[in-house]
Amino acid sequence: MDRIYMDNAATTAIAPEALAAMLPCFGQVYGNASSIHSTGRDARKPLEEARRKVADALGAKPAEIYFTSGGSESDNWAIKGAAFGNRRKGNHIITSAIEHHAVLHTCQWLEKQGFEVTYLPVDEYGLVDPKAVEAAITDKTILISIMAANNEIGTIEPIAEIGKIAKAHHVIFHCDAVQAVGAIPVNVDAWNVDMLSLSGHKFHGPKGVGALYIRTGTKVDQFLHGGAQERGKRASTENLPGIVGMSVALEKAVNNLEENGVRLTYLRDKLIKGILDNIPYTRLNGHPMQRLPGNVNVSILYIEGEALLLRLDLAGVAASSGSACTSGSLDPSHVLLAIGLPHEVAHGSLRLSLSDVNTEEEVDEVIRELPKIVSTLRSMSPMYDDFLQGKQLTAK
Ligand SMILES: *Cc1c(COP(=O)(O)O)cnc(C)c1O
């Protein structure tokens, strides 16, 4: 059996169309897009075409798209740029407890620089309450940063509602849409966002390239200083192959958004049902409906997620656990803790993330294999032994 890749929230395989579009940019189109000679202009043309494609995918203007090195840079730029660019107005930032570390660690660093950050809690499904966002706004608030969809549990946040509130209070609104772009409809005007982060490798584009949407008129400091690239806002010679590949992958993802969404939702729900029905003592994490079409996240009690991942890998299935991002540490995921899971339950979590390259046969195969692996692991688990002897799983 071929390997089954169900870790598409971590990264995706590059789309053949994207790869094909990139290859000439590693070859004959080698010019510097800032050069005025024809070799430079040969590079400028595909660069601006890519910018238009990315803008179209978001309902934005090309002049509002800034290419970056990925989702992490876009998040860093948006948050630090807005913080320092609006320091005279205030020092308060609102975000959520379940953001990606690119947002959370940036906010924590800003706290050391004298900014104040409110980390809003989420409910049991991982939803941010727009009313809580509004209640947190003070006359010092300069930025709200809330993700569109969570990378671990797939919950889709009420971004349009939060956007309305941010606009009414004249607070800059940044959205980490890295998991949403290419997976669900994204429109910067419908969402009322002022800044939006995306990353190529999450939608079958190349790694090391992303973009930040910045609405015209948004006050945000420059992040990378140097040359005049990206209208003087982001120095460094453009990564033309990456940018072109990303734009082609995004165009394809958006063209197939509806069809893929329907198919992936079906596969997702089949996988969730197959796991919950066939393995006792399991629970679904994240919102049952308001979730990314490709995201499955379950807690399988009385096992260790890491051990499960290794066994799955031996069986040819690539997945991710609830503590994947902190490898080497035993801390469970901040997202799973924020939705109220006890440590033990969070440790037994499994994320299977699908993309349009996954098939129903693969889903069926995982539904067949996973229960066997879980029962083997449980048969060796002291936690499960204790449980069978009537001891309760303790919540720390
Ligand atoms: C992957 C991811 C990022 C980081 O993107 P990179 O391009 O890998 O730097 C940021 N936010 C979310 C929600 C992500 O899933």
The ligand as a MOL file (V3000), in Angstrom:
LIG
                    3D

  0  0  0     0  0            999 V3000
M  V30 BEGIN CTAB
M  V30 COUNTS 15 15 0 0 0
M  V30 BEGIN ATOM
M  V30 1 C 1.4490 27.1210 9.0870 0
M  V30 2 C 0.8460 28.2690 9.8100 0
M  V30 3 C 1.5630 29.4480 10.0350 0
M  V30 4 C 3.0190 29.5930 9.6540 0
M  V30 5 O 3.2010 29.6170 8.2710 0
M  V30 6 P 4.6760 29.3480 7.6630 0
M  V30 7 O 4.5280 29.6640 6.2260 0
M  V30 8 O 4.9900 27.9280 7.9180 0
M  V30 9 O 5.5980 30.2810 8.3670 0
M  V30 10 C 0.9220 30.5000 10.6680 0
M  V30 11 N -0.3540 30.3910 11.0520 0
M  V30 12 C -1.0810 29.2690 10.8540 0
M  V30 13 C -2.4960 29.2380 11.2800 0
M  V30 14 C -0.5080 28.1790 10.2330 0
M  V30 15 O -1.2230 27.0680 10.0490 0
M  V30 END ATOM
M  V30 BEGIN BOND
M  V30 1 1 1 2
M  V30 2 1 2 3
M  V30 3 2 2 14
M  V30 4 1 3 4
M  V30 5 2 3 10
M  V30 6 1 4 5
M  V30 7 1 5 6
M  V30 8 2 6 7
M  V30 9 1 6 8
M  V30 10 1 6 9
M  V30 11 1 10 11
M  V30 12 2 11 12
M  V30 13 1 12 13
M  V30 14 1 12 14
M  V30 15 1 14 15
M  V30 END BOND
M  V30 END CTAB
M  END
